[in-house]
Amino acid sequence: MRDYLLTLCVTAAVTYLLTGPVRKFAIATGAMPEIRARDVHREPTPRLGGIAMFFGLCAGLLVADNLQNLNGVFELSNEPRALLSGAALIWLIGVLDDKFEIDALIKLGAQMIAAGVMVMQGLTILWIPVPGVGTVSLTSWQGTLLTVALVVITINAVNFVDGLDGLAAGMVCIAAAAFFLYTYRIWYGYGIEAAAPATLFAAILMGMCVGFLPHNMHPARIFMGDSGSMLIGLVLATAAISVTGQVDPDALKIFEGSTRQATHAALPVFIPLLLPLTIIAIPVADLVLAIVRRTWNGQSPFAADRGHLHHRLMEIGHSHSRSVLIMYFWSALIAFGVVAYSVHSASMWIVLIVVGLSAVGLVLLLLPRFTPRIPRWAESFVPPRYRRRRQPRETYEETVSGLGDESHEPQQPHGIPVERTPVPAGVNGATALGARSRFPDRRKAGSRN
């Protein structure tokens, strides 16, 4: 575990330290596209954050190659080299897209080529466990098609969800953490060394996201762009393919009986193997809904719009940061819920906890304007938006005394009334000069008392 933590920390440090210079480079090269109709930010923001993330990936692989406990991953498997070659190709296409806006079909073709390069180096799905049938071996063509499809779907799911500051990096980090726990358990819990590459990939992916998030949280100083979103999507898909393609379900040897009985009994354990996309269920759901919505409206599935889940959260009243936190919550609930159920499928407490947290999530969705407050003694430890508003005592006394007078029209020094200037009303009754007073004038029109 210490070697994984060291690899994670080095990856995060390299990504974090390089993001600042990359931001200056993006500004100097003009990689700051104009604000589009679907964008949420209000001022041009540099892209190319994927450059720092890619070098973080390279640093993580280099450190792992020189650690005694992780060096065997590079000696016994060709998967790290397959990941690096595929990542380099998809990253290069992403950098060109961030600068020159490449056509969507060209990017789709590049994603397939990157997946094909990894398949040629041995990173492919060899077999899958099917409920009621058992372990099914795949032919070369079947494994290749399934691998390419999984890579393309995962990359575009992450790319589609990259619409708010810190959203894609945070959700992928949550998915990588859940996947790391699962693969680490398979390796050290059951002694299956074939799960070692996937465990390493998940740790490096967490470091890439953790190092980039401080620069990308709202308000973001830099965007990862397609060079970053497609890269982390590829790494996540590679980890899932590595486990599914190389870990033989029969090697677990945790169930006895016939093949069908064992497969039925082990179904919760196979969930992350069979359906790795459940780890990123929210981005995949957003991807499917976007394709259906655009096709139904007669548009291209690659046409951009403002109908994504994070856009809808903001339309119903959630703030930018709150929308991101809600997406984080649902991603963590699904990812860690699936992993927990795969470990203890017979425990009803897991189901009850997931149901309870789902109810909490629904409450958060129904209360978009609710702002939590904390006790006054803890206000110094939280951001200002969570503190209680305090009115100065002098202002409060003047306001209260003014309300008690028969006439509290503003006066000039010699007693001549000042003529009021009407102020146009703004949104929700506020004026153009400021917010509505806490002590509104409740007198009827034409009355002075």
PADODO-219584 format. One line per 5 residues: number of its first residue (from 1); their letters; for each residue x, y, z of N, C-alpha, C. Coordinates in steps of 0.1 Angstrom, whole numbers, plus 5000, padded with zeros to 4 digits. Last residue first. Layout:
<sites>
NUM> a> X Y Z X Y Z X Y Z  ... .
</sites>
This chain:
<sites>
449> nrsga> 4514 5572 5075 4514 5566 5088 4514 5551 5087  4510 5582 5051 4522 5586 5057 4524 5580 5070  4497 5569 5020 4496 5571 5035 4509 5574 5040  4501 5563 4994 4494 5575 4997 4492 5578 5012  4501 5528 4998 4504 5539 4990 4495 5551 4993 .
444> krrdp> 4506 5516 5032 4499 5517 5019 4503 5529 5011  4537 5505 5047 4525 5514 5046 4519 5513 5032  4559 5489 5050 4547 5482 5048 4535 5491 5047  4591 5489 5039 4581 5499 5043 4567 5492 5039  4612 5463 5053 4604 5469 5042 4593 5479 5047 .
439> frsra> 4639 5457 5064 4628 5462 5071 4620 5470 5060  4659 5449 5048 4654 5439 5057 4642 5443 5064  4657 5459 5014 4659 5462 5028 4653 5451 5036  4671 5441 4986 4659 5447 4993 4662 5449 5008  4704 5451 4974 4694 5442 4978 4682 5448 4985 .
434> glata> 4710 5477 4949 4713 5468 4960 4702 5459 4963  4704 5490 4926 4715 5495 4934 4718 5486 4945  4681 5480 4914 4694 5479 4906 4706 5483 4914  4664 5460 4940 4667 5472 4932 4680 5471 4924  4644 5431 4941 4656 5439 4945 4657 5450 4935 .
429> gnvga> 4624 5415 4931 4620 5427 4939 4632 5435 4944  4635 5396 4915 4630 5392 4928 4627 5404 4937  4655 5419 4898 4651 5405 4899 4646 5402 4913  4644 5453 4903 4652 5443 4896 4646 5429 4898  4629 5485 4898 4630 5472 4905 4637 5462 4896 .
424> pvptr> 4644 5517 4897 4638 5506 4890 4640 5493 4898  4636 5542 4920 4647 5533 4916 4640 5521 4909  4627 5576 4921 4623 5562 4920 4635 5554 4914  4639 5598 4945 4641 5594 4931 4637 5579 4929  4623 5622 4966 4627 5608 4963 4629 5606 4948 .
419> evpig> 4634 5652 4978 4626 5646 4968 4631 5632 4965  4636 5660 5012 4643 5656 5000 4634 5649 4990  4621 5688 5029 4621 5673 5025 4629 5671 5012  4639 5709 5048 4632 5708 5036 4633 5694 5031  4654 5714 5071 4641 5708 5073 4633 5707 5060 .
414> hpqqp> 4680 5722 5066 4670 5732 5070 4656 5727 5071  4693 5697 5057 4697 5704 5070 4687 5714 5075  4666 5676 5045 4678 5684 5043 4681 5691 5056  4654 5643 5053 4654 5657 5055 4667 5664 5051  4635 5615 5044 4648 5621 5045 4647 5636 5045 .
409> ehsed> 4607 5607 5064 4612 5611 5051 4626 5617 5053  4593 5596 5085 4607 5594 5085 4612 5596 5071  4569 5605 5107 4573 5607 5093 4588 5606 5093  4566 5594 5131 4554 5596 5123 4558 5598 5109  4590 5568 5140 4586 5582 5138 4573 5582 5129 .
404> glgsv> 4597 5541 5140 4588 5546 5150 4583 5560 5148  4616 5537 5121 4603 5532 5119 4593 5536 5129  4638 5549 5133 4632 5556 5122 4618 5550 5119  4645 5530 5152 4640 5543 5157 4633 5551 5145  4654 5510 5135 4642 5508 5144 4636 5521 5149 .
399> teeyt> 4676 5522 5123 4664 5517 5115 4652 5515 5123  4693 5527 5144 4688 5538 5136 4676 5534 5128  4697 5501 5154 4690 5510 5162 4685 5522 5154  4711 5490 5131 4699 5484 5136 4691 5494 5144  4734 5506 5130 4724 5507 5119 4711 5501 5123 .
394> erpqr> 4746 5499 5155 4742 5513 5152 4731 5513 5141  4751 5471 5151 4741 5476 5161 4736 5490 5159  4752 5456 5118 4758 5465 5128 4747 5470 5138  4740 5423 5114 4738 5437 5111 4744 5446 5122  4753 5394 5099 4752 5402 5111 4750 5416 5107 .
389> rrryr> 4745 5362 5086 4747 5377 5084 4744 5385 5096  4764 5333 5093 4752 5341 5095 4755 5356 5092  4782 5315 5067 4781 5323 5080 4768 5331 5081  4786 5304 5043 4779 5296 5053 4778 5303 5066  4801 5321 5028 4787 5319 5024 4779 5311 5034 .
384> ppvfs> 4827 5322 5038 4818 5332 5042 4803 5329 5039  4838 5288 5047 4837 5299 5038 4826 5309 5042  4848 5280 5082 4841 5277 5070 4841 5289 5060  4859 5287 5106 4865 5276 5099 4858 5273 5086  4845 5307 5118 4858 5311 5113 4865 5299 5106 .
379> eawrp> 4822 5296 5128 4821 5303 5115 4835 5307 5110  4818 5282 5151 4825 5275 5141 4826 5283 5128  4803 5298 5168 4817 5295 5172 4825 5288 5161  4778 5299 5156 4787 5310 5154 4801 5307 5158  4769 5268 5138 4770 5277 5150 4780 5288 5148 .
374> irptf> 4758 5272 5103 4765 5265 5114 4765 5274 5126  4735 5265 5077 4742 5274 5086 4748 5266 5097  4730 5257 5042 4732 5253 5056 4739 5264 5064  4706 5269 5021 4720 5271 5025 4722 5267 5039  4684 5260 4996 4687 5258 5010 4702 5260 5012 .
369> rplll> 4676 5259 4970 4680 5272 4976 4683 5271 4991  4669 5233 4963 4681 5239 4957 4685 5252 4963  4657 5208 4974 4659 5220 4982 4671 5228 4975  4656 5185 4959 4644 5193 4961 4645 5206 4968  4682 5175 4961 4677 5180 4948 4665 5188 4949 .
364> lvlgv> 4683 5168 4988 4692 5179 4983 4687 5184 4969  4664 5147 4987 4661 5159 4995 4670 5171 4990  4679 5129 4972 4666 5134 4967 4662 5147 4974  4699 5123 4990 4702 5129 4978 4690 5136 4971  4685 5110 5011 4692 5123 5013 4695 5131 5000 .
359> aslgv> 4678 5088 4996 4667 5097 5001 4673 5110 5004  4703 5076 4993 4695 5081 4981 4684 5090 4985  4709 5070 5019 4716 5080 5012 4710 5085 5000  4690 5049 5022 4689 5061 5031 4697 5073 5024  4699 5030 5003 4685 5036 5002 4684 5049 5010 .
354> vilvi> 4724 5025 5014 4723 5031 5000 4709 5037 4998  4716 5013 5038 4724 5026 5038 4723 5033 5024  4702 4991 5029 4695 5001 5037 4703 5014 5037  4723 4977 5017 4711 4981 5009 4704 4992 5016  4740 4972 5039 4745 4980 5027 4733 4985 5019 .
349> wmsas> 4724 4956 5055 4728 4970 5060 4733 4978 5048  4722 4931 5045 4711 4940 5042 4714 4955 5046  4747 4912 5032 4744 4921 5042 4733 4931 5037  4755 4896 5011 4744 4890 5020 4740 4900 5030  4776 4908 4998 4763 4908 4991 4752 4903 5000 .
344> hvsya> 4802 4923 5004 4792 4917 5013 4778 4917 5007  4814 4930 4979 4822 4924 4990 4813 4917 5000  4795 4941 4963 4803 4930 4958 4811 4923 4969  4786 4962 4979 4777 4951 4976 4785 4939 4971  4809 4979 4977 4805 4973 4990 4796 4961 4988 .
339> vvgfa> 4808 4985 4949 4819 4978 4955 4816 4972 4968  4783 4999 4948 4785 4986 4940 4797 4978 4946  4788 5020 4965 4777 5011 4968 4779 4998 4961  4808 5034 4952 4811 5027 4965 4800 5017 4969  4792 5043 4930 4805 5036 4928 4808 5028 4941 .
334> ilasw> 4769 5055 4940 4768 5044 4931 4781 5036 4931  4780 5075 4957 4770 5065 4962 4769 5053 4953  4797 5089 4940 4802 5082 4951 4792 5071 4957  4777 5101 4923 4788 5092 4918 4794 5083 4929  4762 5116 4941 4756 5104 4934 4766 5095 4928 .
329> fymil> 4781 5134 4950 4774 5126 4959 4768 5114 4952  4789 5148 4926 4799 5140 4934 4792 5130 4943  4765 5160 4920 4771 5150 4911 4781 5142 4918  4765 5178 4942 4755 5168 4941 4759 5157 4931  4788 5193 4937 4788 5185 4949 4777 5174 4948 .
324> vsrsh> 4780 5207 4914 4791 5198 4914 4791 5188 4926  4759 5222 4924 4756 5212 4914 4767 5202 4913  4772 5239 4942 4763 5229 4947 4760 5218 4937  4787 5255 4925 4794 5246 4934 4785 5235 4939  4766 5268 4911 4776 5260 4904 4783 5250 4913 .
319> shgie> 4734 5263 4927 4745 5270 4923 4755 5261 4916  4701 5253 4915 4713 5250 4922 4725 5259 4917  4678 5258 4899 4682 5267 4910 4694 5264 4918  4674 5244 4876 4663 5244 4887 4667 5251 4899  4697 5249 4862 4684 5255 4857 4673 5255 4868 .
314> mlrhh> 4716 5233 4874 4717 5248 4875 4704 5255 4871  4707 5208 4866 4708 5211 4880 4708 5226 4882  4710 5210 4838 4696 5209 4844 4696 5212 4859  4737 5209 4836 4730 5221 4832 4716 5221 4838  4743 5183 4845 4747 5195 4853 4741 5208 4849 .
309> lhgrd> 4731 5168 4825 4725 5168 4839 4730 5179 4847  4726 5187 4794 4733 5177 4803 4727 5178 4817  4717 5205 4776 4707 5196 4782 4714 5186 4791  4728 5224 4759 4728 5227 4773 4718 5218 4780  4750 5209 4733 4738 5216 4738 4739 5219 4753 .
304> aafps> 4767 5199 4703 4767 5203 4717 4754 5211 4721  4764 5169 4684 4761 5184 4685 4760 5188 4700  4767 5143 4682 4779 5150 4686 4776 5165 4687  4743 5133 4671 4746 5129 4684 4758 5137 4690  4727 5160 4653 4737 5150 4654 4740 5146 4668 .
299> qgnwt> 4691 5162 4656 4704 5168 4656 4714 5156 4655  4664 5156 4659 4669 5157 4646 4683 5163 4645  4656 5152 4685 4654 5165 4680 4660 5167 4666  4665 5126 4688 4650 5128 4688 4647 5142 4682  4692 5130 4690 4687 5122 4678 4672 5125 4677 .
294> rrvia> 4694 5144 4714 4698 5150 4701 4692 5143 4689  4684 5125 4732 4678 5138 4731 4681 5144 4718  4701 5103 4729 4687 5101 4726 4680 5115 4724  4726 5114 4737 4724 5109 4723 4709 5107 4720  4720 5122 4763 4723 5132 4753 4722 5127 4739 .
289> lvlda> 4715 5097 4776 4704 5107 4775 4707 5118 4764  4740 5086 4774 4729 5080 4767 4718 5090 4765  4756 5105 4789 4759 5102 4775 4747 5096 4768  4744 5102 4814 4743 5115 4807 4746 5114 4793  4750 5076 4820 4736 5080 4818 4735 5093 4811 .
284> vpiai> 4778 5079 4821 4772 5071 4811 4758 5074 4809  4781 5096 4844 4785 5101 4831 4779 5092 4819  4769 5077 4863 4763 5091 4861 4768 5096 4847  4785 5054 4864 4771 5053 4859 4765 5067 4855  4811 5045 4867 4809 5059 4862 4794 5059 4856 .
279> itlpl> 4807 5020 4876 4816 5029 4884 4814 5043 4879  4794 5008 4856 4786 5012 4867 4794 5021 4877  4813 5000 4838 4807 5013 4836 4798 5017 4847  4819 4974 4843 4828 4984 4849 4822 4998 4847  4804 4948 4845 4798 4962 4842 4807 4972 4848 .
274> llpif> 4819 4926 4851 4810 4926 4840 4806 4940 4836  4835 4935 4873 4841 4929 4861 4832 4930 4849  4817 4945 4892 4827 4954 4886 4834 4949 4874  4802 4920 4895 4796 4932 4890 4806 4942 4885  4813 4897 4906 4816 4900 4892 4810 4913 4887 .
269> vplaa> 4802 4897 4931 4816 4899 4930 4820 4902 4916  4775 4892 4925 4779 4905 4931 4794 4907 4930  4778 4865 4914 4774 4876 4906 4777 4890 4912  4784 4841 4926 4794 4851 4926 4791 4864 4918  4761 4827 4924 4765 4831 4937 4775 4842 4937 .
264> htaqr> 4760 4823 4896 4749 4830 4903 4754 4835 4916  4784 4808 4893 4782 4821 4887 4771 4829 4893  4779 4785 4908 4790 4794 4912 4788 4808 4906  4757 4775 4894 4755 4779 4908 4766 4788 4912  4770 4769 4869 4759 4779 4870 4757 4784 4884 .
259> tsgef> 4790 4751 4877 4794 4763 4871 4783 4774 4872  4783 4736 4909 4783 4736 4895 4787 4750 4890  4804 4742 4938 4792 4737 4932 4794 4738 4917  4817 4771 4956 4817 4757 4952 4804 4753 4945  4836 4800 4956 4823 4793 4956 4825 4779 4951 .
254> iklad> 4861 4810 4954 4854 4814 4966 4840 4807 4967  4880 4812 4933 4878 4799 4941 4871 4803 4954  4893 4829 4915 4889 4834 4928 4886 4823 4938  4897 4817 4891 4908 4818 4900 4905 4823 4914  4874 4820 4877 4876 4807 4884 4888 4807 4893 .
249> pdvqg> 4878 4845 4864 4869 4843 4875 4870 4831 4883  4910 4856 4857 4901 4845 4855 4892 4844 4866  4919 4887 4846 4916 4880 4858 4906 4869 4855  4921 4900 4821 4933 4892 4826 4929 4884 4838  4899 4915 4814 4905 4907 4804 4915 4897 4810 .
244> tvsia> 4890 4929 4837 4881 4920 4830 4888 4910 4821  4913 4943 4843 4908 4934 4853 4899 4924 4846  4917 4958 4820 4928 4950 4825 4923 4939 4835  4894 4972 4817 4897 4962 4807 4908 4952 4812  4896 4991 4838 4885 4981 4838 4888 4969 4828 .
239> atalv> 4919 5005 4830 4919 4997 4843 4908 4987 4843  4910 5016 4806 4921 5006 4806 4922 4998 4819  4891 5034 4815 4887 5022 4807 4898 5012 4807  4908 5052 4828 4898 5045 4836 4893 5033 4828  4924 5061 4807 4930 5054 4818 4920 5046 4826 .
234> lgilm> 4904 5073 4791 4911 5062 4786 4918 5054 4797  4896 5094 4808 4886 5084 4804 4893 5072 4798  4919 5109 4809 4915 5102 4821 4904 5092 4818  4919 5117 4781 4930 5110 4787 4926 5102 4800  4896 5132 4777 4898 5119 4770 4909 5111 4776 .
229> sgsdg> 4902 5153 4795 4890 5145 4797 4891 5132 4789  4926 5164 4784 4925 5159 4797 4914 5149 4799  4921 5172 4758 4933 5165 4761 4934 5159 4775  4897 5187 4761 4896 5173 4756 4909 5165 4758  4903 5205 4792 4900 5203 4778 4899 5189 4774 .
224> mfira> 4908 5213 4818 4916 5202 4813 4914 5200 4798  4911 5248 4824 4903 5237 4820 4912 5225 4815  4920 5270 4850 4923 5264 4838 4914 5252 4836  4908 5281 4872 4919 5289 4865 4923 5283 4852  4874 5281 4881 4885 5274 4876 4895 5284 4869 .
219> phmnh> 4861 5291 4912 4862 5294 4898 4875 5289 4892  4859 5256 4912 4852 5268 4909 4857 5280 4918  4889 5238 4905 4877 5240 4913 4872 5254 4910  4913 5236 4892 4901 5234 4884 4888 5236 4891  4935 5235 4908 4935 5245 4898 4921 5246 4890 .
214> plfgv> 4929 5212 4924 4931 5226 4930 4930 5237 4920  4928 5191 4904 4916 5197 4910 4918 5210 4917  4952 5179 4897 4946 5190 4888 4935 5197 4895  4959 5161 4917 4968 5172 4914 4962 5183 4905  4937 5144 4915 4939 5151 4928 4949 5163 4925 .
209> cmgml> 4940 5133 4890 4928 5141 4893 4930 5149 4905  4965 5119 4892 4963 5129 4881 4951 5138 4885  4959 5101 4913 4969 5112 4915 4968 5123 4904  4940 5084 4902 4936 5093 4913 4946 5104 4915  4956 5072 4883 4945 5081 4879 4940 5090 4890 .
204> iaafl> 4974 5057 4899 4979 5068 4891 4968 5078 4886  4955 5039 4909 4962 5048 4918 4968 5060 4911  4946 5026 4886 4937 5033 4894 4944 5043 4903  4970 5014 4877 4964 5024 4869 4954 5032 4877  4975 4996 4899 4984 5006 4896 4978 5017 4888 .
199> tapaa> 4953 4979 4895 4954 4986 4907 4964 4998 4906  4958 4968 4869 4946 4977 4871 4947 4985 4884  4982 4953 4875 4982 4965 4866 4970 4974 4868  4972 4933 4894 4982 4944 4898 4982 4955 4888  4956 4912 4887 4949 4925 4890 4959 4936 4894 .
194> aeigy> 4973 4891 4884 4968 4897 4872 4961 4910 4874  4978 4880 4909 4987 4891 4904 4982 4897 4891  4958 4872 4934 4958 4872 4919 4966 4883 4914  4953 4869 4961 4966 4866 4956 4966 4865 4941  4930 4878 4973 4930 4865 4967 4943 4861 4961 .
189> gywir> 4939 4902 4985 4929 4894 4992 4929 4879 4987  4956 4914 4967 4961 4910 4979 4952 4901 4987  4938 4916 4943 4952 4912 4942 4957 4906 4956  4912 4922 4952 4914 4910 4944 4929 4906 4944  4918 4946 4966 4912 4934 4973 4914 4921 4965 .
184> ytylf> 4925 4962 4945 4935 4959 4955 4931 4947 4964  4901 4964 4931 4913 4956 4925 4923 4953 4935  4886 4979 4949 4881 4966 4944 4893 4957 4939  4900 5002 4954 4897 4993 4965 4893 4979 4960  4900 5012 4927 4913 5008 4934 4910 4999 4946 .
179> faaaa> 4874 5019 4923 4879 5008 4915 4893 5003 4921  4871 5040 4941 4863 5028 4943 4869 5016 4935  4890 5058 4929 4891 5053 4943 4883 5040 4945  4879 5062 4903 4892 5055 4905 4894 5050 4919  4855 5075 4910 4854 5062 4904 4867 5055 4905 .
174> icvmg> 4866 5099 4921 4858 5090 4929 4857 5076 4923  4879 5108 4898 4887 5105 4910 4879 5096 4919  4858 5113 4882 4867 5102 4878 4876 5098 4890  4846 5134 4896 4839 5122 4894 4848 5110 4890  4867 5154 4895 4862 5148 4908 4855 5135 4906 .
169> aalgd> 4870 5158 4867 4881 5154 4875 4877 5148 4888  4844 5168 4861 4849 5155 4855 4861 5150 4863  4842 5191 4878 4832 5180 4878 4838 5167 4872  4857 5214 4879 4860 5204 4888 4851 5192 4887  4832 5234 4865 4845 5234 4871 4847 5223 4881 .
164> lgdvf> 4813 5215 4840 4814 5224 4852 4828 5223 4858  4816 5196 4821 4809 5209 4817 4809 5219 4828  4822 5167 4813 4831 5178 4816 4825 5191 4812  4806 5148 4804 4803 5153 4818 4812 5164 4822  4817 5141 4780 4803 5147 4780 4801 5154 4794 .
159> nvani> 4840 5128 4787 4841 5141 4779 4828 5148 4780  4831 5105 4799 4838 5115 4807 4839 5128 4800  4819 5094 4777 4811 5096 4789 4818 5106 4797  4840 5091 4759 4830 5101 4756 4821 5103 4768  4855 5071 4773 4861 5083 4769 4850 5094 4767 .
154> tivvl> 4836 5049 4774 4841 5056 4786 4847 5069 4783  4832 5043 4747 4821 5048 4755 4826 5055 4768  4858 5036 4738 4851 5047 4732 4840 5052 4741  4863 5013 4755 4872 5025 4755 4865 5037 4750  4842 4996 4747 4843 5000 4761 4852 5013 4762 .
149> avtll> 4848 4992 4720 4835 4998 4724 4836 5003 4738  4873 4979 4722 4872 4992 4715 4859 4999 4719  4865 4955 4735 4875 4964 4741 4874 4978 4735  4847 4944 4717 4842 4948 4730 4852 4957 4737  4864 4940 4695 4853 4949 4694 4848 4953 4707 .
144> tgqws> 4883 4921 4707 4887 4934 4701 4875 4944 4700  4867 4900 4714 4874 4907 4724 4878 4921 4719  4858 4892 4688 4848 4896 4699 4855 4904 4709  4882 4885 4676 4874 4896 4671 4864 4901 4681  4891 4864 4692 4899 4875 4690 4891 4887 4685 .
139> tlsvt> 4864 4852 4713 4873 4851 4702 4881 4864 4700  4861 4846 4748 4858 4854 4736 4868 4851 4725  4846 4823 4770 4858 4828 4763 4854 4835 4750  4826 4826 4798 4826 4825 4783 4838 4831 4777  4817 4811 4827 4827 4819 4820 4828 4816 4805 .
134> gvgpv> 4781 4807 4828 4795 4805 4833 4804 4814 4826  4753 4808 4826 4761 4801 4816 4775 4797 4822  4742 4823 4846 4734 4811 4841 4742 4803 4831  4759 4852 4837 4750 4845 4847 4742 4834 4840  4791 4850 4824 4777 4853 4821 4768 4845 4831 .
129> piwli> 4823 4865 4826 4814 4856 4832 4799 4860 4829  4844 4867 4797 4835 4874 4806 4826 4863 4813  4878 4870 4784 4866 4863 4787 4857 4871 4797  4895 4890 4774 4897 4876 4770 4884 4868 4772  4900 4922 4763 4891 4914 4771 4892 4899 4765 .
124> tlgqm> 4934 4935 4761 4921 4932 4756 4913 4923 4765  4964 4943 4755 4954 4948 4765 4940 4946 4759  4982 4936 4736 4978 4926 4745 4968 4930 4755  4988 4954 4716 4998 4951 4726 4994 4942 4737  4965 4957 4702 4976 4950 4695 4987 4947 4705 .
119> vmvga> 4950 4971 4720 4946 4957 4718 4958 4950 4711  4962 4996 4718 4963 4989 4730 4960 4974 4729  4955 5002 4692 4969 5002 4695 4971 4994 4708  4927 5004 4694 4933 4993 4686 4947 4991 4689  4924 5027 4710 4920 5014 4715 4926 5003 4708 .
114> aimqa> 4934 5045 4690 4941 5044 4703 4937 5031 4710  4914 5042 4671 4928 5038 4668 4936 5036 4681  4891 5052 4684 4892 5038 4680 4906 5033 4677  4900 5079 4687 4897 5070 4699 4897 5056 4696  4901 5087 4661 4913 5086 4669 4911 5078 4681 .
109> glkil> 4874 5086 4654 4883 5077 4648 4896 5076 4655  4865 5107 4671 4860 5093 4673 4869 5083 4666  4879 5129 4659 4882 5124 4673 4877 5110 4676  4865 5129 4635 4880 5127 4635 4884 5122 4649  4840 5136 4643 4842 5123 4637 4857 5119 4637 .
104> adief> 4843 5162 4653 4840 5151 4662 4842 5138 4656  4872 5181 4642 4858 5176 4640 4856 5164 4649  4891 5202 4664 4890 5191 4654 4876 5186 4653  4902 5229 4674 4888 5224 4673 4886 5214 4662  4928 5238 4679 4922 5240 4666 4908 5235 4664 .
99> kddlv> 4933 5233 4707 4938 5245 4700 4931 5248 4687  4920 5210 4715 4919 5222 4723 4924 5235 4716  4928 5193 4694 4914 5198 4695 4913 5210 4703  4955 5189 4700 4952 5196 4688 4937 5201 4688  4951 5176 4725 4958 5189 4725 4955 5196 4712 .
94> gilwi> 4938 5152 4716 4931 5162 4725 4938 5176 4725  4958 5140 4701 4946 5144 4695 4938 5155 4703  4976 5135 4723 4980 5144 4712 4968 5149 4704  4961 5117 4738 4964 5130 4744 4968 5140 4733  4959 5095 4722 4947 5102 4725 4949 5116 4731 .
89> laags> 4987 5088 4722 4979 5091 4709 4967 5099 4712  4993 5084 4749 5000 5094 4741 4993 5098 4728  4976 5063 4755 4974 5076 4761 4981 5087 4754  4987 5042 4740 4973 5046 4737 4971 5060 4743  5012 5040 4753 5011 5043 4739 4997 5048 4735 .
84> llarp> 5005 5035 4780 5013 5047 4776 5012 5051 4762  4992 5010 4778 4985 5022 4783 4992 5035 4778  5013 4994 4769 5001 4996 4760 4993 5008 4765  5029 4996 4791 5034 5001 4778 5022 5003 4769  5013 4982 4810 5017 4996 4812 5022 5003 4799 .
79> ensle> 5010 4956 4797 4999 4966 4798 5003 4980 4801  5027 4936 4797 5029 4946 4787 5019 4957 4788  5040 4920 4826 5029 4924 4818 5033 4935 4808  5062 4914 4841 5054 4903 4838 5042 4907 4828  5075 4939 4844 5083 4928 4839 5074 4916 4834 .
74> fvgnl> 5057 4957 4854 5063 4960 4841 5071 4948 4835  5051 4945 4878 5040 4948 4869 5045 4950 4855  5074 4944 4892 5070 4932 4886 5059 4934 4876  5077 4968 4905 5084 4966 4893 5080 4954 4885  5065 4971 4929 5056 4974 4917 5064 4971 4904 .
69> nqlnd> 5084 4967 4948 5071 4959 4949 5062 4961 4937  5104 4985 4941 5107 4970 4941 5094 4962 4941  5101 5010 4917 5098 5005 4931 5099 4990 4931  5104 5019 4891 5116 5018 4900 5114 5014 4914  5079 5019 4881 5088 5010 4875 5101 5009 4883 .
64> avllg> 5067 5040 4896 5063 5026 4898 5073 5016 4892  5080 5062 4883 5082 5059 4897 5079 5044 4900  5068 5060 4857 5083 5059 4859 5086 5056 4874  5041 5063 4862 5046 5050 4856 5061 5049 4858  5041 5090 4872 5036 5078 4880 5041 5065 4875 .
59> aclgf> 5051 5104 4850 5059 5103 4862 5054 5092 4871  5030 5099 4831 5044 5094 4828 5052 5094 4841  5009 5113 4845 5008 5099 4842 5022 5093 4839  5020 5139 4844 5018 5132 4857 5016 5117 4856  5019 5143 4817 5032 5142 4823 5031 5136 4838 .
54> fmaig> 4990 5145 4816 4998 5134 4809 5012 5132 4814  4984 5167 4831 4979 5154 4836 4987 5143 4828  4995 5188 4816 5001 5185 4830 4996 5171 4835  4979 5185 4794 4993 5184 4793 4999 5180 4806  4953 5190 4801 4956 5177 4799 4971 5175 4797 .
49> glrpt> 4949 5217 4801 4953 5212 4813 4957 5197 4812  4941 5231 4778 4953 5223 4777 4958 5218 4791  4927 5264 4782 4926 5249 4783 4940 5243 4784  4918 5294 4799 4927 5286 4791 4924 5271 4793  4887 5311 4795 4896 5304 4804 4905 5295 4796 .
44> perhv> 4868 5340 4792 4876 5330 4786 4886 5324 4796  4840 5342 4814 4851 5348 4808 4860 5337 4802  4819 5327 4825 4816 5340 4819 4828 5347 4813  4809 5292 4823 4818 5303 4827 4815 5316 4819  4792 5276 4808 4787 5281 4821 4796 5293 4825 .
39> drari> 4783 5272 4773 4793 5273 4784 4787 5280 4796  4767 5272 4752 4764 5262 4762 4773 5263 4774  4776 5293 4736 4763 5294 4741 4761 5284 4752  4811 5299 4744 4800 5294 4736 4787 5295 4743  4837 5322 4745 4826 5316 4753 4815 5312 4743 .
34> epmag> 4867 5313 4726 4856 5322 4730 4845 5315 4737  4895 5296 4739 4884 5298 4730 4874 5307 4735  4926 5297 4743 4915 5303 4752 4903 5305 4742  4953 5294 4735 4943 5282 4737 4933 5286 4747  4974 5311 4729 4960 5315 4725 4950 5303 4726 .
29> taiaf> 4998 5308 4738 4995 5302 4725 4981 5305 4721  4997 5320 4763 5006 5325 4753 5003 5320 4739  4978 5304 4776 4975 5318 4774 4984 5323 4763  4993 5280 4777 4980 5280 4770 4976 5294 4767  5014 5287 4794 5017 5283 4780 5004 5284 4772 .
24> krvpg> 5001 5292 4818 5008 5303 4811 5011 5300 4796  4993 5265 4822 4983 5276 4821 4989 5288 4814  5017 5253 4825 5009 5249 4814 4998 5260 4812  5026 5264 4850 5033 5267 4837 5025 5263 4825  5004 5251 4866 5006 5265 4865 5014 5270 4853 .
19> tllyt> 5007 5223 4863 4995 5230 4858 4997 5245 4857  5030 5213 4874 5031 5216 4860 5018 5224 4855  5022 5208 4901 5033 5217 4898 5034 5222 4883  5002 5188 4897 4999 5201 4904 5010 5211 4900  5016 5167 4885 5004 5173 4879 5002 5187 4884 .
14> vaatv> 5035 5161 4905 5039 5165 4892 5028 5172 4885  5017 5154 4927 5027 5165 4928 5031 5170 4914  5004 5132 4917 4996 5144 4921 5005 5156 4921  5025 5114 4914 5017 5118 4902 5009 5131 4905  5034 5112 4940 5043 5117 4930 5035 5122 4918 .
9> cltll> 5011 5101 4952 5016 5114 4956 5025 5120 4946  5009 5076 4939 4998 5085 4938 5003 5099 4942  5033 5064 4947 5031 5066 4933 5020 5077 4931  5029 5063 4975 5040 5070 4969 5038 5074 4955  5007 5045 4975 5005 5059 4980 5017 5068 4975 .
4> ydrm> 5019 5022 4965 5008 5029 4958 5006 5043 4962  5037 5017 4986 5042 5020 4972 5031 5027 4963  5020 5012 5007 5029 5024 5007 5034 5028 4993  5008 4988 5000 5000 5000 5000 5009 5013 5000 .
</sites>
